[in-house]
Amino acid sequence: MKRPQRSFAAVLALGVLAVSALVWALSVNRGGPSPAPGGTVNIDSLAVLPFASAGGDSDKEYVADGITQTLVSSLSRLPNLKVISRNSVFAFKGKTSDAKSIAQRLGVSAVMTGTVREADGKTVIDIELINARDGSLILSHQYLQAPASSVLAMQSEIAQDVVRKLQLKVTGEDQRQLAAVATTNSQAYQRYLKGLHFARRGTPGSLHQAIASFNEALALDPKYPQAYAGLAQAYLELGLLFEAPHDTMPKAREFANQALRLDPELPEARIALGVVSLMYDWDWDAAAKVITANAAWSRAALEMFSCSAHILESTGKGPEAERELRRALVADPLSPILKAELGCGSYYRRKYEAAIAESRDALDLDPNYIPAYWGLGRAYGQKKQYREALNELNEVERRTGFAIPLITAEIAYVYAMSGRTVEARALLKQLNAGATKEFVDPYILATVHMGLGDTAATLAALEQAYTLKSGFMVSLVNEPKWDGIRSLPQFKDLIKRVGF
């Protein structure tokens, strides 16, 4: 079975807590900017647009993307500055538009742009920080570092200059965090940025490339917390969709803990640990404690993973999840993840028309956002609009060029429900054949059996998914596909064992 080439594993992962949305939303300053003494206007919100690689140099693109991501991460820790997440700002990657129009769409008062290039063996970063209200330059500066591989210090310097120019009120600890560098080894930092570059593609092959790069970084600097966090996230993504959880999730936990021993405040490691607690350990309390303890961690959770409404949905608090997600969208209006997440919640509450509309909104922001097609297919399927469901689900392979097992199973389910059992069984046979060569989650096989009306096979596959600790098991309470077997003692026992 062919592998997907688009990055969808991280955004398709089911299960970061919606309470993270609540903490994030409540931590955001929703009021408009207030006049400062002397008639000037405070800048209280910022979008760091994707830095460009001068001349379209693909070899330097990973550096430009990495610097953008690390700046977003470091500036997001500041309590008095709303920073738009990577998911929204990367919608503007490679696009030309004036800062004022971008700021209006994102709802921010300042925009940062940057270009990364090499000159005479030195790395040069040109940045502009623009007041979106009047187009004036707040900061325009050229940062130069030699040799070319030593770009780590520049990221810290840029962040500190932003704080000074915006006259933000920060504590001594905030200043220390901005000035700190996770590694002094420039080669290790380069390997780390390459790891991020590979991880963002989200395919099994690219995730293993990312793991190799993060390990190279650690060979150069064994005390590099971000590299450990990168390993944790890569193994986590593999375990959520592509490989057996018992082979990957313990490694994700191990590397997250190693990162936290070096940096107890590292959001990426905290979130990885929280997701392992939720999706693998099914320890709801531990997951909630980890993810909601700090607003910066909560922002990172929403930035990294989709369908974070699961925990509130599972505990009967779906409307609260929706309310907090909509508040999060005020702070992060162009995130296809959050739009699709609204659709995810609507689907689990059987509001299929809303799920369809919200998934369409996500595709308006990013026509290649694969989870939104999955959301459309699921919702149309439950509405018995099978032709529409198949059109949306088949669009995935048209866009990726690959058959993704999760989508194949959803197509087989729609075939079965629409009476096309021959096609459904053919796809089930294909999935089972693929499972002899690579990991195919038994949970998705159970959905096909359910569509075919084979209750015994459905329960057997769900039992196998429980044994293998499938991350999809957190969906048992909410998934409409299981409504026909909810009253069965075996199904009730599964829900109890998962911990609901």
C-alpha positions in Angstrom: 0.0 0.0 0.0 1.4 3.3 -1.0 2.3 5.9 1.6 1.0 9.5 1.8 3.3 12.3 0.8 1.5 15.2 2.4 1.9 16.2 6.0 -1.2 15.1 7.7 -0.2 12.9 10.6 0.3 15.6 13.1 -2.9 17.4 12.2 -5.0 14.2 12.1 -3.9 13.0 15.5 -7.0 12.5 17.7 -6.8 13.7 21.2 -5.1 16.8 22.6 -7.3 18.2 25.3 -9.8 20.9 24.4 -9.2 22.3 27.9 -6.0 23.4 26.3 -8.1 25.6 24.0 -9.8 27.0 27.1 -6.6 27.9 28.8 -5.2 29.4 25.7 -8.3 31.4 24.9 -8.5 32.7 28.4 -4.8 33.7 28.4 -5.2 35.8 25.2 -5.7 39.6 25.6 -8.9 40.0 23.6 -9.2 43.7 24.1 -7.9 46.1 21.4 -4.7 48.0 21.8 -4.8 50.8 24.2 -3.2 54.2 23.8 0.2 54.6 25.5 1.4 57.8 27.1 2.2 60.4 24.5 -0.5 59.3 22.1 1.3 56.3 20.7 -0.4 52.9 20.3 0.8 49.8 22.1 1.6 46.8 19.9 0.0 43.9 21.7 -0.3 41.3 18.8 2.2 40.1 16.2 2.4 37.7 13.2 5.8 36.4 12.3 5.3 35.6 8.6 7.3 32.7 7.1 10.8 33.9 6.4 11.9 33.6 2.7 15.0 32.0 1.4 16.6 34.5 -1.0 16.7 33.4 -4.6 14.4 30.5 -3.7 17.4 28.4 -2.5 15.7 25.2 -1.4 18.9 24.2 0.5 18.3 27.2 2.8 14.5 26.8 3.0 14.7 24.6 6.1 16.8 27.3 7.8 14.2 30.0 7.0 11.3 27.8 8.1 13.2 26.8 11.2 13.9 30.4 12.3 10.3 31.3 11.7 9.1 28.5 13.9 11.6 29.1 16.7 10.7 32.8 16.7 7.0 32.0 17.0 7.7 29.6 19.8 10.0 31.9 21.8 7.8 35.0 21.4 4.7 33.1 22.3 6.0 32.6 25.8 5.7 36.4 26.4 2.6 37.0 28.6 1.7 40.5 27.1 2.1 39.6 23.4 -0.4 37.7 21.3 1.6 35.8 18.7 -0.3 34.1 15.8 0.5 30.4 15.6 2.5 28.8 12.8 -0.6 27.2 11.4 -2.1 30.5 10.5 1.0 32.4 9.3 2.2 29.6 7.1 -0.9 30.1 4.9 1.1 33.1 3.6 4.3 31.2 2.8 5.5 32.1 -0.7 2.7 34.6 -1.2 3.2 38.4 -1.7 0.8 40.7 0.0 1.1 44.0 1.9 1.5 43.8 5.6 -1.6 45.9 6.3 -3.9 43.4 4.5 -2.3 40.4 6.1 -2.6 42.1 9.6 -6.3 42.7 9.0 -6.9 39.1 8.1 -5.0 37.9 11.1 -6.3 40.5 13.5 -2.8 41.7 14.6 -1.3 45.2 15.1 2.2 44.3 13.8 3.8 42.0 11.2 7.4 40.7 10.9 8.9 39.6 7.6 12.3 38.2 7.0 14.7 36.9 4.3 17.6 34.4 4.9 20.6 34.5 2.5 24.3 33.8 2.3 26.9 36.3 1.4 30.7 35.7 1.5 30.3 32.6 3.6 28.1 34.4 6.2 24.4 33.9 7.0 22.5 37.1 6.6 19.0 37.7 7.9 17.1 40.8 6.9 14.0 41.6 8.9 11.3 44.2 9.0 8.8 44.7 11.8 5.9 46.8 10.6 3.2 48.7 12.4 0.1 47.5 10.5 -2.0 50.5 11.4 0.0 53.0 9.5 2.6 50.9 7.7 5.5 52.5 9.6 8.7 50.5 10.3 9.2 49.6 13.9 12.4 47.7 13.3 14.5 47.2 10.2 17.7 45.4 10.7 20.3 43.1 9.1 21.6 40.3 11.3 24.9 38.8 10.1 26.6 35.7 11.5 29.9 34.0 10.5 30.4 31.2 9.8 27.2 30.6 7.8 26.1 27.6 10.0 26.0 29.7 13.2 22.5 31.1 13.0 21.3 30.1 16.5 22.4 33.3 18.2 20.6 35.5 15.6 17.2 34.0 16.5 17.7 35.0 20.2 19.0 38.5 19.2 15.9 39.1 16.9 13.5 38.1 19.7 15.2 40.5 22.2 15.2 43.3 19.7 11.4 42.8 19.2 10.8 43.1 22.9 12.9 46.3 23.1 11.3 48.0 20.1 7.8 47.1 21.3 8.6 48.2 24.8 7.0 45.1 26.2 6.9 44.7 29.9 8.8 41.5 30.6 10.2 39.9 33.8 13.8 39.0 34.3 12.8 35.4 33.7 11.2 36.3 30.4 14.4 38.1 29.4 16.5 35.1 30.4 14.3 32.8 28.3 14.7 35.0 25.3 18.4 35.3 25.7 19.0 31.6 26.4 20.2 29.3 23.6 19.3 25.6 23.8 22.7 24.7 22.3 26.0 26.4 21.6 26.8 23.9 18.9 25.9 25.5 15.5 26.2 22.2 13.7 23.7 20.6 16.2 21.3 23.5 15.5 21.6 22.9 11.8 20.7 19.2 12.3 17.8 20.2 14.5 16.4 22.5 11.8 16.7 19.8 9.2 14.8 17.5 11.6 12.0 20.0 11.9 12.0 20.3 8.1 11.6 16.6 7.6 9.1 16.2 10.4 6.7 18.8 8.9 6.2 16.6 5.8 4.5 14.0 8.1 5.1 10.8 6.1 6.6 7.7 7.6 9.8 8.1 5.6 10.2 11.8 6.4 9.6 11.2 10.1 12.4 8.6 10.1 14.6 11.1 8.4 13.7 13.6 11.1 14.6 11.1 13.8 18.0 10.6 12.1 18.6 14.3 12.0 17.6 14.8 15.7 19.9 12.0 16.7 22.7 13.6 14.7 22.1 16.8 16.7 22.2 14.9 20.0 25.5 13.2 18.9 26.9 16.7 18.6 25.3 18.0 21.8 23.9 15.3 24.2 22.2 18.1 26.3 20.1 19.6 23.6 16.5 19.5 24.9 14.8 20.6 21.7 16.3 17.7 19.8 15.0 15.3 22.4 11.5 16.9 22.1 11.8 16.6 18.3 12.4 12.8 18.7 9.4 12.6 21.1 7.1 14.3 18.6 8.4 12.2 15.6 7.8 8.9 17.4 4.5 10.2 18.7 3.3 10.9 15.1 4.5 7.5 13.9 2.6 5.8 16.7 -0.6 7.7 16.1 -1.1 6.5 12.5 1.8 4.7 10.9 3.4 2.2 13.2 2.5 0.0 16.2 1.9 2.2 19.2 3.8 -0.2 21.6 6.9 0.3 19.4 6.8 4.1 19.3 4.8 5.6 22.2 7.2 4.4 24.9 10.0 6.1 23.0 8.0 9.3 22.6 7.5 9.3 26.4 11.2 8.5 27.1 12.5 11.3 24.9 9.9 13.8 26.2 11.0 13.1 29.7 14.7 13.5 28.7 13.9 16.9 27.2 12.0 18.0 30.4 14.9 17.0 32.6 17.0 19.5 30.7 14.2 22.2 30.2 11.2 21.7 32.5 9.3 24.5 30.7 9.7 23.2 27.1 6.2 23.3 25.5 6.9 20.8 22.8 8.1 18.2 25.3 5.2 18.9 27.7 2.6 18.5 24.9 4.2 15.3 23.6 4.1 13.8 27.1 0.5 14.9 27.5 -0.6 13.3 24.2 1.2 10.0 25.1 -0.7 10.1 28.5 -4.0 10.6 26.6 -3.6 8.5 23.5 -1.5 5.6 24.8 -1.9 5.5 28.6 -5.5 6.6 28.5 -4.7 8.6 31.6 -7.1 11.6 31.3 -6.0 13.2 34.6 -2.3 13.1 33.8 -2.9 14.4 30.3 -5.0 17.3 31.5 -2.5 18.2 34.3 0.4 18.3 31.8 -1.2 20.2 29.0 -3.2 22.8 30.9 -0.6 23.7 33.5 0.8 26.6 31.4 -0.7 28.8 28.8 2.3 28.5 26.5 2.0 24.8 26.5 -1.7 25.1 25.6 -0.9 27.3 22.6 1.7 24.7 21.5 -0.9 22.0 21.8 -3.3 23.7 19.5 -0.5 24.5 17.1 0.6 20.9 16.8 -2.4 18.7 16.9 -6.0 18.5 15.6 -9.2 17.3 17.1 -8.3 18.5 20.6 -11.9 18.6 21.5 -12.0 14.9 22.2 -11.6 15.0 25.9 -14.5 17.4 26.4 -16.6 15.6 23.8 -15.9 12.3 25.6 -17.0 13.8 29.0 -20.2 15.3 27.6 -18.9 18.9 27.3 -19.1 19.2 23.6 -20.8 22.7 23.6 -18.0 24.0 25.9 -15.4 22.6 23.5 -17.1 24.4 20.6 -17.3 27.7 22.6 -13.6 27.6 23.5 -12.5 26.7 20.0 -14.4 29.6 18.6 -12.7 31.9 21.1 -9.4 30.4 20.0 -10.2 31.2 16.4 -10.6 34.9 17.4 -6.9 34.7 18.3 -5.9 32.5 15.4 -8.4 33.2 12.6 -6.7 31.5 9.6 -5.9 28.2 11.1 -7.3 25.3 9.0 -6.7 23.0 11.9 -9.0 24.9 14.2 -11.6 25.2 11.5 -11.5 21.5 10.8 -11.5 20.9 14.6 -14.9 22.6 14.8 -16.1 20.2 12.2 -14.7 17.3 14.2 -16.7 18.4 17.2 -19.8 18.9 15.2 -19.5 15.4 13.7 -19.2 13.8 17.1 -22.3 15.7 18.3 -24.2 14.4 15.1 -24.5 18.0 13.7 -23.5 16.9 10.3 -24.5 20.0 8.3 -22.3 22.1 10.6 -19.5 19.6 10.3 -19.7 19.9 6.5 -19.7 23.7 6.6 -16.8 23.9 9.0 -14.7 21.4 7.0 -15.4 23.5 3.9 -14.1 26.6 5.8 -10.9 24.7 6.5 -10.5 23.9 2.8 -11.1 27.5 1.9 -8.0 28.3 3.9 -6.0 25.3 2.6 -7.4 23.3 -0.3 -4.7 20.6 0.3 -5.6 20.1 4.0 -6.3 16.4 4.0 -8.2 16.0 7.4 -10.9 18.3 6.1 -11.7 15.9 3.2 -11.9 13.1 5.8 -14.2 15.3 7.8 -16.4 15.9 4.8 -16.5 12.2 3.9 -17.5 11.2 7.4 -20.2 13.7 7.7 -21.7 13.0 4.3 -21.6 9.3 5.0 -23.6 9.7 8.2 -26.1 11.8 6.2 -26.4 8.9 3.7 -25.2 11.2 1.0 -22.8 8.5 -0.2 -22.0 10.0 -3.6 -20.8 13.2 -2.0 -18.9 11.2 0.7 -17.0 9.2 -2.0 -16.2 12.3 -4.0 -14.6 14.0 -1.0 -12.7 10.9 0.2 -11.4 10.1 -3.3 -10.1 13.6 -3.5 -7.4 12.7 -1.0 -5.7 10.2 -3.3 -6.1 12.6 -6.2 -4.2 15.2 -4.3 -1.6 13.0 -2.6 -1.2 10.3 -5.2 -1.3 7.7 -2.5 -3.9 5.5 -0.8 -3.9 6.3 2.9 -5.2 3.4 5.0 -7.5 5.6 7.1 -9.1 7.0 4.0 -9.3 3.7 2.3 -11.2 2.3 5.3 -13.6 5.2 5.3 -14.3 4.6 1.6 -14.9 1.0 2.3 -17.3 1.9 5.1 -19.3 4.2 2.7 -19.4 1.4 0.1 -20.7 -1.0 2.7 -23.4 1.4 4.0 -24.5 2.2 0.5 -25.0 -1.5 -0.4 -21.8 -1.8 -2.6 -20.5 -4.7 -0.5 -18.4 -6.2 -3.2 -16.3 -3.0 -3.4 -16.2 -2.8 0.4 -14.9 -6.3 0.8 -12.3 -5.7 -1.9 -10.9 -2.7 -0.1 -11.1 -4.7 3.2 -9.0 -7.4 1.6 -6.5 -4.8 0.4 -6.2 -3.4 3.9 -5.7 -6.8 5.4 -3.0 -7.6 2.8 -1.3 -4.3 3.6 -1.4 -5.2 7.3 0.9 -8.2 6.6 3.6 -5.8 5.5 3.1 -2.7 7.6 1.0 -1.5 10.6 -2.7 -1.0 9.8 -4.6 0.1 12.9 -7.3 -2.6 13.8 -9.6 0.3 14.8 -10.0 1.4 11.2 -10.6 -2.2 10.1 -13.4 -2.4 12.7 -15.2 0.5 11.0 -15.3 -1.5 7.7 -16.7 -4.6 9.5 -19.3 -2.3 11.1 -20.4 -1.0 7.8 -20.7 -4.6 6.5 -22.9 -5.5 9.5 -20.5 -8.0 10.9 -20.8 -7.4 14.6 -18.5 -10.2 15.7 -15.7 -9.1 13.5 -16.2 -5.5 14.6 -15.9 -6.3 18.2 -12.9 -8.6 17.5 -11.1 -5.8 15.7 -11.9 -3.3 18.5 -10.5 -5.8 21.0 -7.3 -6.1 19.0 -7.1 -2.3 18.8 -7.5 -2.2 22.6 -4.7 -4.7 23.0 -2.4 -2.7 20.7 -3.4 0.5 22.5 -4.6 2.3 19.4 -4.9 6.0 19.8 -8.3 5.9 18.0 -9.8 4.2 21.1 -10.4 7.6 22.6 -13.2 8.0 20.0 -15.3 5.1 21.3 -17.7 7.3 23.2 -18.3 9.8 20.4 -18.0 8.0 17.0 -21.4 7.7 15.4 -20.4 4.5 13.6 -20.6 2.6 16.9 -24.2 3.7 17.7 -25.6 0.3 16.6 -23.5 -1.7 19.1 -23.4 0.7 22.1 -25.9 -1.4 24.1 -23.8 -4.6 23.8 -22.1 -5.7 27.0 -18.8 -6.3 25.1 -18.8 -2.7 23.8 -19.7 -1.2 27.2 -16.8 -3.2 28.7 -14.4 -1.8 26.2 -15.4 1.7 27.0 -15.0 1.0 30.7 -11.5 -0.5 30.2 -10.3 2.5 28.2 -11.3 4.6 31.2 -14.3 6.7 30.3 
